[in-house]
């Protein structure tokens, strides 16, 4: 992607009590505005983010320019409605941002012909998502920034969002995972160590995050580092849950390295275990464009209540082909 950026001077903007503008729908010839869920999964009526990727594609022969505010509330908005067409309330943080006297810094984005520009926003920063149900999501972008009154807009496609009631706590207090396709509760089964690793890797190949995390002991993996272990011991119960959630998000974002990179192929090389712990060695292949990289992973597992989970791993690059 070949986008050019030019920082612009700040201007003062006074936002009055009406925080939802009366927008004049104004498209740009040859410019497409699309949204999709950034990490499609089961969403709950909780505090977990609902990330949406916003993409502006220029199919016109000319360069398309628009202003993008550093504070995205002045460049984008979301209209989320129930199936009965009732709009949801704006989030308090959005109202607060738009009802105070402040400087709005922005930069001018230039999208060349045939190029795209994308960024990701959390729906919870824009709309109160406090009730379960089915909703329709549509985004608006303000090319000349948000102003009270009439603003030029680009409107996106629509997405269907399903919010489930609070997740079901398991026996250990950790919420149970749900299958995105069937909606059924995912339950850990009594699989052998090599079957656990196979299950995890296959789920990653299919981008099934809930299944990928099912047999990962994130708490154990998180505390393998001495610094993180000391931090874990010093945290409250709420702080520890937050650490696990942050680590899970970190793994989901680490798609170019780490345990969450997607293998094109994998071969089980060796499995060793006793009644309490085990290791599974796997040769994994990764498509790097012009060549295939080979990495050897060793997964360390522990058994508790007859269930094997992955508690650690190591990786060595062994060559290319």
N, C-alpha and C positions, 0 to 999 in steps of 0.2 A: 504494500500500500504506500502510495507516494503522496502524502498530504502535507501541505505547507501551513505553518502556523505564524500568525503575526499578532503580538500582544498589543492591545489597544489601551488607551487611557481610561481611567475609571471615571464614572459619572455618578452624580447623586440621583437617587431615585426615592421618591416619597410614595409609599403605598398606603392607600386609604382603607377604610374598613371593609370594602368589598374585595375579597381576595380571589374570587373566581371571575375571570374576565369574560365579557361578552365577545367571543371570538368570531372573526370573520374567516371562515374556512378558505384558505388561499393556498392552493398547491403550486408547485413549480413544474413547468413542462420538462419531462424527462427525469425528474428527481423522484426516487422511490424512498419511502420511509416505512421500515418494517421493524417489528419487535418479536422476540421469542424468549422463552424462559432460558436463562443462562445455565442453570443446573437442574433440569427437569427432575422432580422427585415428588414424594408425598409432602404436602404442606399442611401444617397444623395451626390451630388458633393459639399460637404461642409467640415467643419473641424471635424465633428463627427468621432470618432474612428471606425475602422472596425476590431473588435477583432477576431482572429483565434486561436483556441485551437490546440496545437501540442501535439500528444501523441505517445510515443515510447513504444511498447509492445514487451516483450521478450517471445517468444513461444519456444525458444530453451532450451535444458536441462542445459545449462551453464549460469553463470552470464554474462550479457552483460555490458560492461563499455564504457563510452565515456566522452569526455571533454565538459563541458558547461561553456562558458565564462560569466563573470558577465555582460559584455557588449554584449548583444545577437547578435549584428551585426557580431560577429566573430564566431558564432555557427549556425546561421540560415540565410536563404535567401528565397526570394519569386520571382518566375517567373510568371508574370501576362501578358497575351496576349489578344489581341482582337480576335474576331471570324475569322478574316482574318490572324491570326497567327503573328500579329505585336506586338513585346514586348513593354511594357510601360517603360518609363524612370525611372531610379533609383531616389529615393528621395534625395534631397540635403543633408539632415542630414546623410544619409547612406554614401554618397560619402565623406563627411567631416570626418566621423569617421574612414573610411578605408584609408584615404590618409594622415594621420598624424602619426608622430613618437610617440609611446606611449607604456606604459606597458599594457599588456593584462592579467588580472587576470582570473583564471578559477578554477573550481573544478571538480573532477572526480565523475561522477554519476555511481553507480552500480545498475543495474536493475536485480533483481533476476528472476529466471525462473518462468513464469506465472504471473509476475507483470508488471505494467505499470508506466511510468513517464510522466507527462503532464506539460505544461506551456503555457501561452497565450501571443501573440504578436499582435501589431497593424499594419495592412498592410500599413498604411500611414507613418510608420517609415522606410519603405523599398522602396516603389514605389509611384510615383506621380499619384494620382487619381484626375485628374482635369477635365476630360471629361466624360459626361454620356455615357452609353452604356453597352453592355454585354461583359464580360471578363471571361477567364479561369485562375484559380489560382492553382499553384503548388508550394510546398515548398521543400527546400533542407536543410538538416542538415549536418553539417561538424563534424563528430565524433572526428577528430583530429584538429579541429579549422580551420578557414578560413586562407588561405595563397594565395598570388599572384601566379598564375601558376596552376599547377594541384593539386587538393584537392580531397580527398576521400569524397564521398557524399552518403547520403541516400535520395531517392526521394519519395515524398508522392503521395497520390491519388490527383485527381483534383476536384476543386469546381467551380461552376458557380456563378459568381458575377454580379449582375445587379446594376448599379449606375444610379439613377434618377437625373434629373435636380434639381436645387435648389427647396426646398419645397415651397409650395404655402402659402403665408401669409394670415391669417384669418383677420376678421374685427378688432380684437384687436392687430394685429401685430404679434401674435404668430403663428408659422407655423402649418398648418392643419395636422392632423395625416392621414396616409394611411393604408388601410387594406392590410396586407401582402399577403393574399390569392388572393383577387380580384384586388388589386391595386387601388381600388376606394377610394375616399376621405371619411374619417369617419367624420360624422357630428353629433354634439350633438342634441339629440331629447328632446321633452318635456315629460320626464319621471317623474313619481312620485318618491319621495325620496327612498322608498324601492326598486323600480325598478332600480334606479341608482346603489344602493349597490349590488343588484343581478347581474346586468350587469358586474360590476367591478369584483366581486368574481368569476363569471363564466368564465370571460376572463382569470383570473389568473389560474384557474384550467386547462385551455386549453393552457396555456403559450402564450397567445396572448397579448404581451406587449402593442401594440398600443391601443387596446381596453381597457386594464387595466388602462392606463393613461388618457383615453378620458375624464372621469368625475372627475378626480383629479385636484383640484386647487393647483398646486405645489407651486405657489408663496405664497398662504395663509398658506399651510402646512409648508413651509420652515420658514416663519416668526413667527410661533407660539412660538418659543423659543426667549426669550428676547435678548440674545446675537446676534442671527442670524438676528433678526429684526433691531437691531442697525447697524449691518454690511450692511443689505439690504439698509437702508436709506442712508448710506454713500457711496454706490457704484454708479458708472455711469450706464447708460442704458446697455452698453456692459457688464459691470461687473455683473449686475443683470441677464442678459441672461446666463452668464457663471455659476452663482450660481444655477440657475434652472437646467441647463444641468448636473451639478455635482450632484445635489440632486437626479435627475432622475436616474443617473448612480448608485448612492449610494443605492437607493431603489431596483434597479435591482440586485445588488450584495448582498443584505441582504435577502437571500433566507432561512435563518435559523431562522429568527425572524422578527419583525416589521410587517408592513402592507402587505408586499409582500410574506410572507410565504404561501405555497399552502395548502388550506384546502381540506380534503377528503370529508367532508360534511359541510353544514351550514344550520341553521334554523333561519328564521326571527322571533324574539320574540316580538318586539314592535316597532311601528313607531309613532312618534309624530311630527307635524309640523304646522306652521301657514303660512302666506303669505310670510315670509321673511327667516325663519330659521327652522330647524328641526333636529331630531335625529332618528337614526335607530339602534336598539339593535339586535345583531346577535350572536347566539351561534355557534361557529365554532369548528370542530373536526380536529385533526392533527395526522397523522400516525407517531408515534415515534419508530417504530420497534416492540418492544414487548408489547407496550401499546398504547392507544389513549389518547392524551391530549385534554382537553376541555378548550377553552378560550372564554370569552365573550367580544366582541368588541362593542363599542359604536361609531358610525360614526356621525359626526356633518356636517350638510349640510347647504348651503345658496342658496337662489334663486335670480338670476339676469337675467333680460330679459326673464323670464319664463323658465329658464334652471336651474335645481338643480345641484350643484357640491359639492363634498366632500372637506371640508376645514380643517378638523382635525379629530382625532380619539383617543380613549383610549382603553386599553386592560387589562383584568384581568384574571389570570389563576384560573380556578374554580375546577380543579380536573382531574382525569383520569378514564378510564374504560377499 
